[in-house]
């Protein structure tokens, strides 16, 4: 699930990325254009409210970002609520976020 809302600064959007509590994982990381596809810099944390995995980023408005979730350091997953999908060079698809 992706939730977008106005950011605290002009020209920004707060984007919350959520995965359901049913995703079994030790670790989940958000990996994409916004962090140069760094596999460790954006870990999702378990919500105290509903046990979902989530992270919120402040991103520039009017941009397009490709991303995926990396589960347990070896399993890639898309967000099925992404704005769209594009093929990646590894034979799969990347999720796309439009701010």
N, CA, C and O atoms as a printed pandas DataFrame, in Angstrom:
     atom_number atom_name residue_name chain_id  residue_number  x_coord  y_coord  z_coord
0              1         N          UNK        A               1    0.852   -1.166    0.000
1              2        CA          UNK        A               1    0.000    0.000    0.000
2              3         C          UNK        A               1    0.900    1.232    0.000
3              4         O          UNK        A               1    1.952    1.242    0.639
4              5         N          UNK        A               2    0.487    2.248   -0.707
5              6        CA          UNK        A               2    1.212    3.509   -0.775
6              7         C          UNK        A               2    0.244    4.625   -0.398
7              8         O          UNK        A               2   -0.847    4.731   -0.959
8              9         N          UNK        A               3    0.655    5.450    0.553
9             10        CA          UNK        A               3   -0.166    6.585    0.987
10            11         C          UNK        A               3    0.625    7.855    0.731
11            12         O          UNK        A               3    1.745    8.005    1.221
12            13         N          UNK        A               4    0.042    8.777   -0.042
13            14        CA          UNK        A               4    0.693   10.046   -0.364
14            15         C          UNK        A               4   -0.065   11.190    0.297
15            16         O          UNK        A               4   -1.296   11.213    0.316
16            17         N          UNK        A               5    0.698   12.140    0.841
17            18        CA          UNK        A               5    0.083   13.343    1.397
18            19         C          UNK        A               5    1.074   14.497    1.259
19            20         O          UNK        A               5    2.268   14.279    1.052
20            21         N          UNK        A               6    0.573   15.716    1.375
21            22        CA          UNK        A               6    1.439   16.878    1.237
22            23         C          UNK        A               6    2.569   16.830    2.250
23            24         O          UNK        A               6    2.369   16.462    3.407
24            25         N          UNK        A               7    3.760   17.207    1.800
25            26        CA          UNK        A               7    4.923   17.224    2.668
26            27         C          UNK        A               7    4.978   18.487    3.508
27            28         O          UNK        A               7    4.205   19.417    3.281
28            29         N          UNK        A               8    5.884   18.530    4.474
29            30        CA          UNK        A               8    6.001   19.681    5.360
30            31         C          UNK        A               8    6.606   20.907    4.678
31            32         O          UNK        A               8    6.419   22.034    5.137
32            33         N          UNK        A               9    7.329   20.683    3.583
33            34        CA          UNK        A               9    7.949   21.784    2.837
34            35         C          UNK        A               9    7.269   21.906    1.478
35            36         O          UNK        A               9    6.794   20.912    0.930
36            37         N          UNK        A              10    7.221   23.123    0.930
37            38        CA          UNK        A              10    6.651   23.279   -0.414
38            39         C          UNK        A              10    7.395   22.404   -1.420
39            40         O          UNK        A              10    8.620   22.291   -1.375
40            41         N          UNK        A              11    6.651   21.798   -2.312
41            42        CA          UNK        A              11    7.246   20.973   -3.352
42            43         C          UNK        A              11    7.641   19.575   -2.903
43            44         O          UNK        A              11    8.380   18.879   -3.600
44            45         N          UNK        A              12    7.143   19.160   -1.726
45            46        CA          UNK        A              12    7.445   17.807   -1.251
46            47         C          UNK        A              12    6.172   17.021   -0.996
47            48         O          UNK        A              12    5.093   17.585   -0.812
48            49         N          UNK        A              13    6.326   15.716   -0.991
49            50        CA          UNK        A              13    5.236   14.783   -0.712
50            51         C          UNK        A              13    5.737   13.784    0.330
51            52         O          UNK        A              13    6.842   13.257    0.203
52            53         N          UNK        A              14    4.940   13.525    1.346
53            54        CA          UNK        A              14    5.245   12.446    2.281
54            55         C          UNK        A              14    4.604   11.177    1.732
55            56         O          UNK        A              14    3.400   11.139    1.479
56            57         N          UNK        A              15    5.405   10.156    1.555
57            58        CA          UNK        A              15    4.922    8.897    0.997
58            59         C          UNK        A              15    5.189    7.795    2.018
59            60         O          UNK        A              15    6.329    7.564    2.422
60            61         N          UNK        A              16    4.116    7.119    2.427
61            62        CA          UNK        A              16    4.245    5.979    3.324
62            63         C          UNK        A              16    4.090    4.706    2.511
63            64         O          UNK        A              16    3.092    4.505    1.818
64            65         N          UNK        A              17    5.098    3.854    2.613
65            66        CA          UNK        A              17    5.106    2.549    1.958
66            67         C          UNK        A              17    4.769    1.521    3.029
67            68         O          UNK        A              17    5.399    1.496    4.086
68            69         N          UNK        A              18    3.772    0.666    2.761
69            70        CA          UNK        A              18    3.341   -0.330    3.748
70            71         C          UNK        A              18    3.221   -1.703    3.102
71            72         O          UNK        A              18    2.745   -1.851    1.976
72            73         N          UNK        A              19    3.664   -2.685    3.844
73            74        CA          UNK        A              19    3.438   -4.077    3.465
74            75         C          UNK        A              19    2.589   -4.712    4.555
75            76         O          UNK        A              19    2.737   -4.362    5.726
76            77         N          UNK        A              20    1.700   -5.642    4.199
77            78        CA          UNK        A              20    0.803   -6.226    5.202
78            79         C          UNK        A              20    1.550   -7.037    6.252
79            80         O          UNK        A              20    2.662   -7.517    6.030
80            81         N          UNK        A              21    0.905   -7.172    7.390
81            82        CA          UNK        A              21    1.468   -7.943    8.507
82            83         C          UNK        A              21    1.668   -9.402    8.128
83            84         O          UNK        A              21    2.452  -10.100    8.771
84            85         N          UNK        A              22    0.979   -9.875    7.102
85            86        CA          UNK        A              22    1.097  -11.279    6.690
86            87         C          UNK        A              22    2.412  -11.579    5.974
87            88         O          UNK        A              22    2.739  -12.743    5.743
88            89         N          UNK        A              23    3.169  -10.536    5.621
89            90        CA          UNK        A              23    4.480  -10.757    4.998
90            91         C          UNK        A              23    5.424  -11.269    6.081
91            92         O          UNK        A              23    5.752  -10.550    7.025
92            93         N          UNK        A              24    5.857  -12.519    5.933
93            94        CA          UNK        A              24    6.787  -13.072    6.902
94            95         C          UNK        A              24    8.181  -12.624    6.518
95            96         O          UNK        A              24    8.627  -12.857    5.395
96            97         N          UNK        A              25    8.877  -11.975    7.458
97            98        CA          UNK        A              25   10.226  -11.507    7.171
98            99         C          UNK        A              25   10.958  -11.189    8.460
99           100         O          UNK        A              25   10.357  -10.835    9.475
100          101         N          UNK        A              26   12.256  -11.323    8.390
101          102        CA          UNK        A              26   13.124  -10.825    9.454
102          103         C          UNK        A              26   13.452   -9.365    9.178
103          104         O          UNK        A              26   13.508   -8.547   10.097
104          105         N          UNK        A              27   13.671   -9.039    7.885
105          106        CA          UNK        A              27   13.974   -7.666    7.476
106          107         C          UNK        A              27   13.276   -7.345    6.164
107          108         O          UNK        A              27   13.084   -8.219    5.320
108          109         N          UNK        A              28   12.902   -6.086    6.003
109          110        CA          UNK        A              28   12.358   -5.577    4.750
110          111         C          UNK        A              28   13.005   -4.218    4.510
111          112         O          UNK        A              28   13.034   -3.372    5.404
112          113         N          UNK        A              29   13.523   -4.011    3.302
113          114        CA          UNK        A              29   14.122   -2.731    2.936
114          115         C          UNK        A              29   13.441   -2.184    1.690
115          116         O          UNK        A              29   13.062   -2.933    0.790
116          117         N          UNK        A              30   13.297   -0.870    1.656
117          118        CA          UNK        A              30   12.784   -0.173    0.479
118          119         C          UNK        A              30   13.988    0.244   -0.347
119          120         O          UNK        A              30   14.869    0.952    0.138
120          121         N          UNK        A              31   14.021   -0.202   -1.605
121          122        CA          UNK        A              31   15.178    0.016   -2.455
122          123         C          UNK        A              31   14.695    0.642   -3.762
123          124         O          UNK        A              31   13.762    0.138   -4.386
124          125         N          UNK        A              32   15.335    1.748   -4.177
125          126        CA          UNK        A              32   14.890    2.379   -5.410
126          127         C          UNK        A              32   15.732    3.564   -5.830
127          128         O          UNK        A              32   16.819    3.803   -5.304
128          129         N          UNK        A              33   15.200    4.300   -6.793
129          130        CA          UNK        A              33   15.892    5.467   -7.337
130          131         C          UNK        A              33   16.233    6.492   -6.265
131          132         O          UNK        A              33   17.277    7.140   -6.340
132          133         N          UNK        A              34   15.368    6.647   -5.272
133          134        CA          UNK        A              34   15.539    7.682   -4.249
134          135         C          UNK        A              34   16.708    7.399   -3.318
135          136         O          UNK        A              34   17.135    8.298   -2.593
136          137         N          UNK        A              35   17.246    6.169   -3.313
137          138        CA          UNK        A              35   18.412    5.857   -2.476
138          139         C          UNK        A              35   19.507    5.141   -3.272
139          140         O          UNK        A              35   20.312    4.395   -2.714
140          141         N          UNK        A              36   19.519    5.384   -4.599
141          142        CA          UNK        A              36   20.513    4.776   -5.501
142          143         C          UNK        A              36   20.547    3.256   -5.380
143          144         O          UNK        A              36   21.605    2.640   -5.513
144          145         N          UNK        A              37   19.393    2.661   -5.129
145          146        CA          UNK        A              37   19.220    1.207   -5.041
146          147         C          UNK        A              37   20.100    0.604   -3.939
147          148         O          UNK        A              37   20.611   -0.508   -4.067
148          149         N          UNK        A              38   20.258    1.364   -2.864
149          150        CA          UNK        A              38   20.997    0.879   -1.700
150          151         C          UNK        A              38   20.133   -0.134   -0.954
151          152         O          UNK        A              38   19.003    0.175   -0.574
152          153         N          UNK        A              39   20.648   -1.327   -0.746
153          154        CA          UNK        A              39   19.878   -2.434   -0.150
154          155         C          UNK        A              39   19.742   -2.346    1.368
155          156         O          UNK        A              39   19.075   -3.188    1.970
156          157         N          UNK        A              40   20.363   -1.338    2.006
157          158        CA          UNK        A              40   20.375   -1.292    3.467
158          159         C          UNK        A              40   19.922    0.039    4.062
159          160         O          UNK        A              40   19.664    0.108    5.264
160          161         N          UNK        A              41   19.818    1.084    3.267
161          162        CA          UNK        A              41   19.625    2.427    3.827
162          163         C          UNK        A              41   18.201    2.745    4.275
163          164         O          UNK        A              41   18.013    3.672    5.063
164          165         N          UNK        A              42   17.192    2.012    3.802
165          166        CA          UNK        A              42   15.806    2.339    4.130
166          167         C          UNK        A              42   15.041    1.103    4.651
167          168         O          UNK        A              42   14.221    0.530    3.932
168          169         N          UNK        A              43   15.314    0.701    5.899
169          170        CA          UNK        A              43   14.589   -0.442    6.450
170          171         C          UNK        A              43   13.157   -0.067    6.833
171          172         O          UNK        A              43   12.905    1.017    7.360
172          173         N          UNK        A              44   12.240   -0.967    6.564
173          174        CA          UNK        A              44   10.871   -0.810    7.058
174          175         C          UNK        A              44   10.827   -1.335    8.480
175          176         O          UNK        A              44   11.589   -2.231    8.842
176          177         N          UNK        A              45    9.934   -0.775    9.288
177          178        CA          UNK        A              45    9.774   -1.232   10.672
178          179         C          UNK        A              45    8.343   -1.704   10.870
179          180         O          UNK        A              45    7.433   -1.300   10.146
180          181         N          UNK        A              46    8.162   -2.556   11.852
181          182        CA          UNK        A              46    6.822   -3.053   12.191
182          183         C          UNK        A              46    6.050   -1.965   12.925
183          184         O          UNK        A              46    6.566   -1.356   13.863
184          185         N          UNK        A              47    4.833   -1.726   12.506
185          186        CA          UNK        A              47    3.962   -0.756   13.156
186          187         C          UNK        A              47    3.485   -1.296   14.499
187          188         O          UNK        A              47    3.154   -2.476   14.620
188          189         N          UNK        A              48    3.453   -0.439   15.493
189          190        CA          UNK        A              48    2.932   -0.826   16.809
190          191         C          UNK        A              48    1.412   -0.966   16.786
191          192         O          UNK        A              48    0.829   -1.604   17.663
192          193         N          UNK        A              49    0.779   -0.371   15.791
193          194        CA          UNK        A              49   -0.681   -0.355   15.724
194          195         C          UNK        A              49   -1.245   -1.619   15.091
195          196         O          UNK        A              49   -2.112   -2.273   15.670
196          197         N          UNK        A              50   -0.749   -1.969   13.890
197          198        CA          UNK        A              50   -1.357   -3.090   13.166
198          199         C          UNK        A              50   -0.349   -4.127   12.669
199          200         O          UNK        A              50   -0.708   -5.023   11.904
200          201         N          UNK        A              51    0.908   -4.011   13.100
201          202        CA          UNK        A              51    1.955   -4.982   12.777
202          203         C          UNK        A              51    2.349   -4.984   11.305
203          204         O          UNK        A              51    3.041   -5.899   10.860
204          205         N          UNK        A              52    1.921   -3.973   10.534
205          206        CA          UNK        A              52    2.363   -3.875    9.147
206          207         C          UNK        A              52    3.811   -3.395    9.117
207          208         O          UNK        A              52    4.308   -2.818   10.085
208          209         N          UNK        A              53    4.472   -3.639    8.003
209          210        CA          UNK        A              53    5.815   -3.110    7.764
210          211         C          UNK        A              53    5.628   -1.744    7.109
211          212         O          UNK        A              53    4.818   -1.614    6.190
212          213         N          UNK        A              54    6.370   -0.710    7.568
213          214        CA          UNK        A              54    6.188    0.601    6.945
214          215         C          UNK        A              54    7.401    1.500    7.085
215          216         O          UNK        A              54    8.247    1.333    7.963
216          217         N          UNK        A              55    7.444    2.470    6.167
217          218        CA          UNK        A              55    8.441    3.533    6.187
218          219         C          UNK        A              55    7.815    4.736    5.489
219          220         O          UNK        A              55    7.042    4.573    4.544
220          221         N          UNK        A              56    8.144    5.941    5.949
221          222        CA          UNK        A              56    7.660    7.172    5.319
222          223         C          UNK        A              56    8.852    7.987    4.849
223          224         O          UNK        A              56    9.799    8.218    5.600
224          225         N          UNK        A              57    8.793    8.420    3.593
225          226        CA          UNK        A              57    9.849    9.247    3.008
226          227         C          UNK        A              57    9.279   10.583    2.569
227          228         O          UNK        A              57    8.125   10.670    2.149
228          229         N          UNK        A              58   10.091   11.617    2.668
229          230        CA          UNK        A              58    9.745   12.919    2.104
230          231         C          UNK        A              58   10.433   12.996    0.747
231          232         O          UNK        A              58   11.661   12.997    0.662
232          233         N          UNK        A              59    9.625   13.060   -0.322
233          234        CA          UNK        A              59   10.152   13.054   -1.683
234          235         C          UNK        A              59    9.740   14.310   -2.425
235          236         O          UNK        A              59    8.773   14.980   -2.063
236          237         N          UNK        A              60   10.489   14.612   -3.463
237          238        CA          UNK        A              60   10.201   15.780   -4.277
238          239         C          UNK        A              60    8.930   15.551   -5.095
239          240         O          UNK        A              60    8.739   14.493   -5.693
240          241         N          UNK        A              61    8.076   16.558   -5.104
241          242        CA          UNK        A              61    6.809   16.488   -5.838
242          243         C          UNK        A              61    7.069   16.549   -7.347
243          244         O          UNK        A              61    7.997   17.221   -7.797
244          245         N          UNK        A              62    6.240   15.840   -8.123
245          246        CA          UNK        A              62    6.333   15.877   -9.575
246          247         C          UNK        A              62    7.418   14.988  -10.159
247          248         O          UNK        A              62    7.823   15.180  -11.305
248          249         N          UNK        A              63    7.891   14.027   -9.395
249          250        CA          UNK        A              63    8.942   13.120   -9.859
250          251         C          UNK        A              63    8.395   11.714  -10.037
251          252         O          UNK        A              63    7.314   11.384   -9.549
252          253         N          UNK        A              64    9.163   10.890  -10.747
253          254        CA          UNK        A              64    8.825    9.484  -10.951
254          255         C          UNK        A              64    9.981    8.656  -10.394
255          256         O          UNK        A              64   11.141    8.881  -10.740
256          257         N          UNK        A              65    9.656    7.703   -9.536
257          258        CA          UNK        A              65   10.652    6.867   -8.890
258          259         C          UNK        A              65   10.338    5.390   -9.141
259          260         O          UNK        A              65    9.183    4.974   -9.054
260          261         N          UNK        A              66   11.366    4.604   -9.453
261          262        CA          UNK        A              66   11.222    3.156   -9.513
262          263         C          UNK        A              66   11.702    2.583   -8.185
263          264         O          UNK        A              66   12.634    3.108   -7.576
264          265         N          UNK        A              67   11.059    1.497   -7.738
265          266        CA          UNK        A              67   11.445    0.902   -6.467
266          267         C          UNK        A              67   10.966   -0.540   -6.379
267          268         O          UNK        A              67   10.155   -1.002   -7.182
268          269         N          UNK        A              68   11.495   -1.238   -5.372
269          270        CA          UNK        A              68   11.053   -2.586   -5.005
270          271         C          UNK        A              68   11.324   -2.771   -3.521
271          272         O          UNK        A              68   12.068   -2.000   -2.914
272          273         N          UNK        A              69   10.716   -3.795   -2.947
273          274        CA          UNK        A              69   11.005   -4.188   -1.570
274          275         C          UNK        A              69   11.975   -5.364   -1.609
275          276         O          UNK        A              69   11.845   -6.259   -2.445
276          277         N          UNK        A              70   12.948   -5.355   -0.698
277          278        CA          UNK        A              70   13.879   -6.461   -0.570
278          279         C          UNK        A              70   13.621   -7.136    0.780
279          280         O          UNK        A              70   13.848   -6.544    1.835
280          281         N          UNK        A              71   13.151   -8.368    0.731
281          282        CA          UNK        A              71   12.768   -9.106    1.930
282          283         C          UNK        A              71   13.870  -10.100    2.287
283          284         O          UNK        A              71   14.297  -10.908    1.462
284          285         N          UNK        A              72   14.313  -10.018    3.532
285          286        CA          UNK        A              72   15.364  -10.912    4.063
286          287         C          UNK        A              72   16.645  -10.895    3.226
287          288         O          UNK        A              72   17.395  -11.871    3.210
288          289         N          UNK        A              73   16.886   -9.795    2.541
289          290        CA          UNK        A              73   18.130   -9.633    1.800
290          291         C          UNK        A              73   18.244  -10.413    0.516
291          292         O          UNK        A              73   19.273  -10.338   -0.155
292          293         N          UNK        A              74   17.190  -11.182    0.141
293          294        CA          UNK        A              74   17.327  -11.998   -1.071
294          295         C          UNK        A              74   16.048  -12.179   -1.885
295          296         O          UNK        A              74   16.094  -12.806   -2.943
296          297         N          UNK        A              75   14.928  -11.661   -1.440
297          298        CA          UNK        A              75   13.668  -11.838   -2.169
298          299         C          UNK        A              75   13.105  -10.472   -2.540
299          300         O          UNK        A              75   12.799   -9.656   -1.670
300          301         N          UNK        A              76   12.972  -10.235   -3.832
301          302        CA          UNK        A              76   12.441   -8.961   -4.322
302          303         C          UNK        A              76   10.924   -9.052   -4.460
303          304         O          UNK        A              76   10.393  -10.070   -4.904
304          305         N          UNK        A              77   10.232   -7.975   -4.074
305          306        CA          UNK        A              77    8.772   -7.932   -4.194
306          307         C          UNK        A              77    8.351   -6.548   -4.646
307          308         O          UNK        A              77    8.917   -5.540   -4.223
308          309         N          UNK        A              78    7.352   -6.515   -5.509
309          310        CA          UNK        A              78    6.776   -5.247   -5.943
310          311         C          UNK        A              78    5.650   -4.825   -5.022
311          312         O          UNK        A              78    5.137   -5.618   -4.232
312          313         N          UNK        A              79    5.279   -3.575   -5.137
313          314        CA          UNK        A              79    4.101   -3.074   -4.430
314          315         C          UNK        A              79    2.948   -3.126   -5.432
315          316         O          UNK        A              79    2.962   -2.421   -6.441
316          317         N          UNK        A              80    1.968   -3.952   -5.150
317          318        CA          UNK        A              80    0.880   -4.157   -6.108
318          319         C          UNK        A              80   -0.090   -2.988   -6.146
319          320         O          UNK        A              80   -1.065   -3.019   -6.896
320          321         N          UNK        A              81    0.163   -1.960   -5.349
321          322        CA          UNK        A              81   -0.615   -0.725   -5.407
322          323         C          UNK        A              81    0.195    0.417   -6.009
323          324         O          UNK        A              81   -0.168    1.584   -5.862
324          325         N          UNK        A              82    1.284    0.084   -6.680
325          326        CA          UNK        A              82    2.114    1.112   -7.323
326          327         C          UNK        A              82    1.323    1.804   -8.424
327          328         O          UNK        A              82    0.309    1.291   -8.899
328          329         N          UNK        A              83    1.803    2.970   -8.818
329          330        CA          UNK        A              83    1.123    3.722   -9.878
330          331         C          UNK        A              83    1.203    3.007  -11.221
331          332         O          UNK        A              83    0.292    3.111  -12.042
332          333         N          UNK        A              84    2.285    2.290  -11.440
333          334        CA          UNK        A              84    2.443    1.460  -12.633
334          335         C          UNK        A              84    3.694    0.614  -12.454
335          336         O          UNK        A              84    4.329    0.646  -11.400
336          337         N          UNK        A              85    4.046   -0.143  -13.490
337          338        CA          UNK        A              85    5.209   -1.023  -13.450
338          339         C          UNK        A              85    5.990   -0.864  -14.747
339          340         O          UNK        A              85    5.418   -0.580  -15.799
340          341         N          UNK        A              86    7.306   -1.051  -14.657
341          342        CA          UNK        A              86    8.153   -1.004  -15.846
342          343         C          UNK        A              86    9.115   -2.187  -15.793
343          344         O          UNK        A              86    9.530   -2.607  -14.713
344          345         N          UNK        A              87    9.468   -2.720  -16.959
345          346        CA          UNK        A              87   10.423   -3.830  -16.983
346          347         C          UNK        A              87   11.783   -3.380  -16.450
347          348         O          UNK        A              87   12.203   -2.243  -16.665
348          349         N          UNK        A              88   12.459   -4.286  -15.755
349          350        CA          UNK        A              88   13.823   -4.000  -15.310
350          351         C          UNK        A              88   14.797   -4.882  -16.089
351          352         O          UNK        A              88   14.367   -5.819  -16.761
352          353         N          UNK        A              89   16.098   -4.603  -16.015
353          354        CA          UNK        A              89   17.066   -5.366  -16.810
354          355         C          UNK        A              89   17.288   -6.801  -16.329
355          356         O          UNK        A              89   18.080   -7.527  -16.930
356          357         N          UNK        A              90   16.616   -7.221  -15.269
357          358        CA          UNK        A              90   16.805   -8.559  -14.708
358          359         C          UNK        A              90   15.673   -9.511  -15.075
359          360         O          UNK        A              90   15.591  -10.613  -14.532
360          361         N          UNK        A              91   14.798   -9.096  -15.996
361          362        CA          UNK        A              91   13.719   -9.964  -16.450
362          363         C          UNK        A              91   12.432   -9.847  -15.652
363          364         O          UNK        A              91   11.490  -10.603  -15.889
364          365         N          UNK        A              92   12.373   -8.921  -14.719
365          366        CA          UNK        A              92   11.161   -8.709  -13.922
366          367         C          UNK        A              92   10.643   -7.300  -14.148
367          368         O          UNK        A              92   10.958   -6.663  -15.153
368          369         N          UNK        A              93    9.855   -6.827  -13.216
369          370        CA          UNK        A              93    9.311   -5.469  -13.262
370          371         C          UNK        A              93    9.687   -4.713  -12.002
371          372         O          UNK        A              93    9.889   -5.308  -10.943
372          373         N          UNK        A              94    9.779   -3.399  -12.125
373          374        CA          UNK        A              94    9.921   -2.521  -10.976
374          375         C          UNK        A              94    8.599   -1.804  -10.748
375          376         O          UNK        A              94    7.871   -1.512  -11.697
376          377         N          UNK        A              95    8.296   -1.527   -9.500
377          378        CA          UNK        A              95    7.152   -0.684   -9.161
378          379         C          UNK        A              95    7.523    0.754   -9.479
379          380         O          UNK        A              95    8.692    1.133   -9.404
380          381         N          UNK        A              96    6.517    1.560   -9.838
381          382        CA          UNK        A              96    6.744    2.974  -10.139
382          383         C          UNK        A              96    5.857    3.812   -9.242
383          384         O          UNK        A              96    4.669    3.536   -9.081
384          385         N          UNK        A              97    6.458    4.848   -8.657
385          386        CA          UNK        A              97    5.754    5.820   -7.835
386          387         C          UNK        A              97    5.821    7.160   -8.531
387          388         O          UNK        A              97    6.899    7.613   -8.916
388          389         N          UNK        A              98    4.667    7.802   -8.696
389          390        CA          UNK        A              98    4.603    9.141   -9.272
390          391         C          UNK        A              98    4.150   10.090   -8.181
391          392         O          UNK        A              98    3.068    9.933   -7.615
392          393         N          UNK        A              99    4.995   11.085   -7.886
393          394        CA          UNK        A              99    4.647   12.024   -6.817
394          395         C          UNK        A              99    4.020   13.263   -7.393
395          396         O          UNK        A              99    3.657   14.175   -6.649
